Amino acid sequence: MLTSGPGCKPTFSGTTFNEFAVTLSKPPEAILSKLRDDKILGGLPLARWYPELENSLLICVTEMNSDEEITGYAERLREVFEN
C-alpha cells in the first residue's frame, strides 16, 4: 500500500522484515517536516550515511504499530505527495 501511491517506491527488491527503504520523488526532509506537523515520525533519511541514496528513507514498522497507525501513515504520505 505504501509504495503503490505516487512519489514512493521500494529502494531495494527482496524480502524485508520490519525495516525497509523507500525512494521518494521529493526530498525526504520536506516530506518528514509535513509528517511531523501531524505528529508522525516518518522515517530516517539515509543520505547522511549513504550519499547514493539521496532521496531514500528508512522506515520501521513493528508490533508496536497498530494497523490503524500504519494505514494512517501511508494515507498521510500519499496526501503529502498529491499536494
NORURJO-V294751 format. One record per pair of residues at least 24 apart in sequence whose ideal C-beta (glycine too) atoms are under 10 Angstrom apart, sorted by the first residue. I is the first residue (numbers start at 1). GAP is how many residues later the second one is. If there is no record, write none. Layout:
# NORURJO-V294751
i:I gap:GAP
i:I gap:GAP
This chain:
# NORURJO-V294751
i:1 gap:69
i:1 gap:70
i:1 gap:72
i:1 gap:73
i:1 gap:74
i:1 gap:76
i:1 gap:77
i:2 gap:57
i:2 gap:59
i:2 gap:68
i:2 gap:69
i:2 gap:71
i:2 gap:72
i:2 gap:73
i:2 gap:75
i:2 gap:76
i:3 gap:71
i:3 gap:74
i:4 gap:70
i:4 gap:74
i:5 gap:69
i:5 gap:70
i:5 gap:72
i:5 gap:73
i:5 gap:74
i:5 gap:75
i:5 gap:76
i:5 gap:77
i:6 gap:71
i:6 gap:72
i:6 gap:74
i:6 gap:75
i:6 gap:76
i:7 gap:24
i:7 gap:48
i:7 gap:70
i:7 gap:71
i:7 gap:73
i:7 gap:74
i:7 gap:75
i:8 gap:49
i:8 gap:51
i:8 gap:66
i:8 gap:69
i:8 gap:70
i:8 gap:72
i:8 gap:73
i:10 gap:46
i:11 gap:35
i:11 gap:39
i:11 gap:42
i:11 gap:44
i:11 gap:45
i:11 gap:46
i:11 gap:47
i:12 gap:41
i:12 gap:44
i:16 gap:43
i:16 gap:45
i:17 gap:43
i:17 gap:44
i:17 gap:45
i:18 gap:41
i:18 gap:42
i:18 gap:43
i:18 gap:44
i:18 gap:45
i:18 gap:46
i:18 gap:47
i:19 gap:24
i:19 gap:25
i:19 gap:39
i:19 gap:40
i:19 gap:41
i:19 gap:42
i:19 gap:43
i:20 gap:37
i:20 gap:38
i:20 gap:39
i:20 gap:40
i:20 gap:41
i:21 gap:25
i:21 gap:29
i:21 gap:32
i:21 gap:35
i:21 gap:36
i:21 gap:37
i:21 gap:38
i:22 gap:24
i:22 gap:33
i:22 gap:34
i:22 gap:35
i:22 gap:36
i:22 gap:37
i:22 gap:55
i:23 gap:30
i:23 gap:31
i:23 gap:32
i:23 gap:33
i:23 gap:34
i:24 gap:30
i:24 gap:31
i:24 gap:32
i:24 gap:33
i:24 gap:53
i:24 gap:56
i:24 gap:57
i:25 gap:30
i:25 gap:56
i:26 gap:29
i:26 gap:54
i:26 gap:55
i:27 gap:27
i:27 gap:28
i:28 gap:25
i:28 gap:26
i:28 gap:27
i:28 gap:28
i:28 gap:29
i:28 gap:30
i:29 gap:28
i:30 gap:50
i:31 gap:24
i:31 gap:26
i:31 gap:45
i:31 gap:46
i:31 gap:49
i:31 gap:50
i:32 gap:25
i:32 gap:48
i:33 gap:47
i:34 gap:42
i:34 gap:43
i:34 gap:45
i:34 gap:46
i:34 gap:47
i:34 gap:49
i:35 gap:38
i:35 gap:41
i:35 gap:42
i:35 gap:45
i:37 gap:39
i:37 gap:43
i:38 gap:34
i:38 gap:35
i:38 gap:38
i:38 gap:41
i:38 gap:42
i:40 gap:29
i:40 gap:32
i:40 gap:33
i:40 gap:36
i:40 gap:37
i:40 gap:40
i:41 gap:32
i:42 gap:31
i:42 gap:34
i:42 gap:35
i:42 gap:38
i:43 gap:30
i:43 gap:34
